[in-house]
Amino acid sequence: MKNKGFTLIELIITIALMAMIGVVIASNMSGMFSKEEDKSIDNFKKQLQDAACVLSESNSFKSRCQSGCTITMNDLITNGLIDENLKDPRNNKRVKETTYTVKVQYNNKVKTCTFTE
């Protein structure tokens, strides 16, 4: 009589291989989500910095920001450069509820806008 099926060793090896593949896939997925989150945070900060740089060039802020200034989220919302419902991807708070600012500075006539918390 011929037995058909797998031996215990074959089953253990198959299960171990499947477990190792699962661990590799899970670790790669968590790294991918982390990179995507970092990218969304960087995009969020860049959006606020760009909006502040644009606002510093507007007529109402140009004289105030000639030697450098600090622009608040309320300034950006009031001037229509960001949506008041924009949320920080790190804590899911609306920017209107935060104390974030963007510092605008001039060094040798080169403007830099830096996000600060």
VOBA-1610 file (N, C-alpha, C; in pm, whole numbers, padded with zeros to 5 digits, always signed):
BEGIN
Met+00083-00116+00000Met+00000+00000+00000Met+00088+00125+00000Lys+00058+00211-00090Lys+00136+00334-00105Lys+00066+00448-00033Asn+00139+00517+00055Asn+00082+00632+00125Asn+00105+00757+00044Lys+00001+00833+00027Lys+00012+00960-00044Lys-00001+01071+00060Gly+00080+01175+00044Gly+00074+01288+00136Gly+00213+01338+00170Phe+00217+01428+00265Phe+00344+01491+00302Phe+00392+01435+00435Thr+00522+01431+00451Thr+00576+01390+00579Thr+00573+01509+00674Leu+00593+01481+00800Leu+00591+01586+00902Leu+00703+01688+00877Ile+00818+01643+00837Ile+00930+01734+00810Ile+00897+01826+00693Glu+00839+01774+00589Glu+00801+01857+00474Glu+00701+01965+00515Leu+00606+01930+00597Leu+00507+02028+00644Leu+00572+02136+00730Ile+00662+02097+00819Ile+00730+02194+00906Ile+00815+02290+00823Ile+00887+02238+00726Ile+00971+02323+00640Ile+00883+02419+00560Thr+00772+02372+00506Thr+00681+02458+00429Thr+00624+02569+00516Ile+00581+02536+00636Ile+00524+02636+00727Ile+00631+02738+00766Ala+00754+02693+00792Ala+00863+02783+00829Ala+00895+02879+00714Leu+00899+02828+00592Leu+00924+02913+00476Leu+00814+03017+00459Met+00691+02975+00476Met+00578+03070+00463Met+00586+03177+00572Ala+00626+03137+00693Ala+00638+03234+00802Ala+00748+03336+00772Met+00862+03288+00720Met+00972+03380+00686Met+00931+03476+00575Ile+00861+03428+00474Ile+00813+03514+00367Ile+00717+03619+00422Gly+00629+03577+00512Gly+00534+03671+00574Gly+00605+03780+00654Val+00709+03744+00726Val+00785+03843+00805Val+00854+03943+00712Val+00913+03895+00604Val+00980+03984+00510Val+00881+04080+00446Ile+00765+04030+00405Ile+00664+04115+00344Ile+00612+04218+00444Ala+00586+04176+00568Ala+00534+04267+00669Ala+00635+04378+00701Ser+00763+04343+00711Ser+00863+04446+00742Ser+00879+04544+00627Asn+00870+04496+00504Asn+00878+04586+00388Asn+00757+04679+00382Met+00641+04628+00414Met+00520+04711+00410Met+00526+04820+00517Ser+00574+04787+00637Ser+00581+04890+00742Ser+00680+04997+00703Gly+00792+04960+00640Gly+00888+05059+00593Gly+00830+05148+00486Met+00747+05089+00399Met+00685+05165+00292Met+00587+05267+00349Phe+00508+05227+00449Phe+00414+05320+00511Phe+00487+05433+00583Ser+00599+05401+00646Ser+00678+05502+00715Ser+00732+05606+00616Lys+00782+05560+00502Lys+00833+05653+00401Lys+00721+05741+00346Glu+00604+05683+00326Glu+00490+05760+00275Glu+00447+05865+00376Glu+00450+05831+00504Glu+00414+05926+00609Glu+00516+06041+00614Asp+00644+06007+00604Asp+00748+06111+00603Asp+00730+06205+00485Lys+00693+06148+00370Lys+00674+06229+00251Lys+00554+06324+00269Ser+00447+06275+00331Ser+00330+06362+00350Ser+00360+06473+00451Ile+00443+06446+00551Ile+00481+06549+00647Ile+00567+06655+00579Asp+00662+06611+00497Asp+00747+06706+00423Asp+00663+06791+00328Asn+00566+06731+00261Asn+00478+06805+00170Asn+00395+06908+00247Phe+00348+06870+00365Phe+00270+06960+00449Phe+00353+07083+00487Lys+00475+07059+00534Lys+00562+07171+00573Lys+00596+07259+00453Lys+00624+07197+00341Lys+00659+07272+00220Lys+00541+07358+00174Gln+00420+07304+00184Gln+00301+07380+00145Gln+00288+07506+00230Leu+00311+07494+00360Leu+00301+07610+00449Leu+00414+07710+00423Gln+00535+07660+00401Gln+00647+07748+00372Gln+00626+07824+00242Asp+00579+07755+00139Asp+00554+07820+00010Asp+00446+07926+00022Ala+00340+07895+00097Ala+00232+07992+00115Ala+00283+08116+00188Ala+00368+08096+00288Ala+00423+08210+00363Ala+00516+08294+00275Cys+00594+08228+00190Cys+00682+08303+00099Cys+00600+08388+00002Val+00490+08333-00046Val+00403+08408-00136Val+00341+08526-00061Leu+00295+08502+00061Leu+00233+08609+00140Leu+00333+08720+00172Ser+00458+08685+00197Ser+00557+08787+00230Ser+00584+08881+00113Glu+00550+08839-00007Glu+00568+08923-00126Glu+00445+09008-00156Ser+00334+08981-00087Ser+00212+09056-00114Ser+00225+09199-00063Asn+00143+09288-00115Asn+00150+09429-00079Asn+00132+09453+00070Ser+00044+09377+00132Ser+00015+09400+00274Ser+00128+09352+00365Phe+00215+09263+00319Phe+00322+09210+00403Phe+00461+09251+00357Lys+00474+09307+00239Lys+00606+09335+00183Lys+00688+09427+00273Ser+00628+09536+00319Ser+00704+09628+00404Ser+00733+09566+00541Arg+00641+09487+00590Arg+00658+09423+00721Arg+00767+09316+00718Cys+00786+09252+00602Cys+00879+09140+00593Cys+01012+09174+00525Gln+01039+09301+00502Gln+01163+09337+00432Gln+01288+09293+00508Ser+01285+09301+00638Ser+01402+09260+00716Ser+01379+09125+00784Gly+01269+09060+00750Gly+01235+08932+00810Gly+01110+08944+00895Cys+01033+08839+00901Cys+00910+08842+00980Cys+00866+08700+01012Thr+00765+08690+01094Thr+00704+08562+01128Thr+00560+08565+01082Ile+00522+08465+01005Ile+00386+08458+00952Ile+00314+08343+01021Thr+00196+08372+01074Thr+00119+08271+01147Thr+00023+08199+01052Met-00032+08091+01101Met-00130+08016+01022Met-00255+08101+01000Asn-00290+08183+01099Asn-00406+08271+01084Asn-00384+08371+00970Asp-00261+08422+00954Asp-00229+08512+00843Asp-00253+08441+00709Leu-00207+08316+00700Leu-00221+08240+00574Leu-00368+08210+00544Ile-00443+08177+00648Ile-00586+08146+00629Ile-00663+08272+00591Thr-00637+08382+00661Thr-00707+08508+00635Thr-00684+08557+00493Asn-00564+08537+00442Asn-00531+08583+00307Asn-00564+08477+00201Gly-00627+08369+00240Gly-00674+08269+00144Gly-00565+08182+00081Leu-00449+08172+00146Leu-00341+08092+00088Leu-00344+07946+00132Ile-00409+07918+00244Ile-00431+07779+00284Ile-00574+07764+00333Asp-00622+07644+00328Asp-00759+07614+00374Asp-00757+07599+00526Glu-00855+07656+00592Glu-00859+07647+00739Glu-00880+07504+00787Asn-00926+07416+00701Asn-00947+07276+00738Asn-00827+07188+00705Leu-00717+07247+00659Leu-00595+07172+00632Leu-00547+07108+00762Lys-00514+06977+00755Lys-00475+06905+00877Lys-00329+06863+00871Asp-00266+06869+00987Asp-00129+06822+01003Asp-00131+06669+00999Pro-00055+06606+00910Pro-00058+06460+00900Pro-00001+06388+01022Arg+00074+06457+01107Arg+00132+06393+01225Arg+00031+06373+01337Asn-00055+06471+01358Asn-00147+06464+01472Asn-00293+06486+01432Asn-00318+06504+01304Asn-00453+06522+01249Asn-00525+06645+01305Lys-00449+06745+01354Lys-00508+06871+01400Lys-00518+06967+01284Arg-00624+07047+01284Arg-00636+07151+01182Arg-00534+07260+01211Val-00476+07318+01105Val-00372+07420+01125Val-00426+07542+01198Lys-00554+07564+01187Lys-00617+07678+01256Lys-00603+07662+01408Glu-00595+07538+01454Glu-00589+07510+01598Glu-00445+07499+01649Thr-00347+07528+01566Thr-00207+07511+01605Thr-00139+07646+01622Thr-00018+07643+01672Thr+00062+07764+01688Thr+00179+07764+01591Tyr+00167+07692+01481Tyr+00274+07687+01382Tyr+00295+07825+01321Thr+00420+07853+01289Thr+00455+07977+01219Thr+00558+07945+01111Val+00576+08040+01023Val+00681+08031+00922Val+00765+08157+00933Lys+00895+08139+00953Lys+00986+08253+00963Lys+01038+08285+00824Val+01027+08411+00789Val+01079+08459+00661Val+01202+08544+00693Gln+01315+08507+00634Gln+01439+08578+00659Gln+01508+08610+00527Tyr+01584+08716+00530Tyr+01662+08756+00412Tyr+01810+08754+00449Asn+01889+08684+00371Asn+02034+08683+00385Asn+02093+08715+00248Asn+02159+08830+00238Asn+02214+08873+00109Asn+02108+08877-00001Lys+01993+08931+00035Lys+01879+08945-00057Lys+01822+08811-00104Val+01854+08703-00034Val+01798+08571-00065Val+01698+08538+00046Lys+01575+08516+00005Lys+01468+08490+00101Lys+01461+08341+00133Thr+01452+08310+00263Thr+01428+08172+00306Thr+01306+08170+00397Cys+01223+08072+00378Cys+01104+08054+00459Cys+01117+07921+00532Thr+01109+07927+00666Thr+01133+07808+00748Thr+01014+07781+00838Phe+00962+07661+00831Phe+00850+07617+00913Phe+00899+07597+01057Thr+00824+07651+01153Thr+00856+07632+01295Thr+00730+07590+01370Glu+00752+07516+01475Glu+00638+07469+01555Glu+00635+07536+01690
//
